[in-house]
Amino acid sequence: MTFISINITITTIMTNIARNASVISAMDFRKEPGSVLDRVDYRNETFVVKRAGKAKAALIPMREYEQLQRIKQDAKDRFWLMTQELQAAFRDVDPGEVEREIEQAVREVRTKKKHDS
């Protein structure tokens, strides 16, 4: 799984959580926090907590939170591994040459985007 696909996976999971979540106001959550937390824990329900009409937090079962944390850590680990591999691969290359190659690649992408628009 690549860094990008892991980020897409996290986004997909969060979108599904939000889509299947019940909405609860912050005031209602304050009135019965134990009841809401029990529903999250025992029934695997999810809630989006809103205050003044704006989503402020999501309450999700702990197992889903742990899964998201594992996915995020895996993404970080893969990113740093990729960074180390790139550093090793370009260790003997002149930094100025690398900078010129990057600038050229950026120009090509920007030119392509202009033509595609």
SULURTA-V480596 format. One record per backbone hydrogen bond with DSSP energy under -1.0 kcal/mol. NH is the residue of the N-H (numbers start at 1). CO is the residue of the C=O. E is the energy in kcal/mol with one decimal. If there is no record, write none. Layout:
NH,CO,E ; NH,CO,E
//
This chain:
6,2,-2.2 ; 7,3,-2.0 ; 8,4,-2.2 ; 9,5,-2.2 ; 10,6,-2.5 ; 11,7,-2.4 ; 12,8,-2.6 ; 13,9,-2.6 ; 14,10,-2.7 ; 15,11,-2.4 ; 16,12,-2.4 ; 17,13,-2.5 ; 18,14,-2.6 ; 19,15,-2.5 ; 20,16,-2.1 ; 22,46,-2.7 ; 24,48,-2.7 ; 26,50,-2.6 ; 29,25,-2.4 ; 30,26,-2.2 ; 31,27,-1.6 ; 32,28,-1.6 ; 36,32,-2.0 ; 37,33,-2.8 ; 38,34,-2.3 ; 39,35,-1.9 ; 40,36,-2.1 ; 41,37,-2.7 ; 42,38,-3.4 ; 43,39,-1.3 ; 45,39,-1.7 ; 47,59,-2.1 ; 48,22,-2.7 ; 49,57,-2.8 ; 50,24,-2.5 ; 51,54,-2.5 ; 54,51,-1.8 ; 56,49,-3.5 ; 57,49,-1.4 ; 59,47,-3.1 ; 65,61,-1.9 ; 66,62,-2.8 ; 67,63,-1.9 ; 68,64,-2.4 ; 69,65,-2.4 ; 70,66,-2.3 ; 71,67,-2.3 ; 72,68,-2.6 ; 73,69,-2.5 ; 74,70,-2.5 ; 75,71,-2.2 ; 76,72,-2.3 ; 77,73,-2.8 ; 78,74,-2.5 ; 79,75,-2.3 ; 80,76,-2.6 ; 81,77,-2.2 ; 82,78,-2.7 ; 83,79,-2.5 ; 84,80,-2.4 ; 85,81,-2.4 ; 86,82,-2.4 ; 87,83,-2.5 ; 88,84,-2.3 ; 89,85,-2.5 ; 90,86,-2.0 ; 93,90,-1.4 ; 98,94,-2.0 ; 99,95,-2.5 ; 100,96,-2.3 ; 101,97,-2.4 ; 102,98,-2.4 ; 103,99,-2.5 ; 104,100,-2.3 ; 105,101,-2.4 ; 106,102,-2.5 ; 107,103,-2.4 ; 108,104,-2.4 ; 109,105,-2.2 ; 110,106,-2.6 ; 111,107,-2.6 ; 112,108,-2.3 ; 113,109,-2.5 ; 114,110,-2.1 ; 115,111,-2.0 ; 116,112,-2.0 ; 117,113,-1.3
//
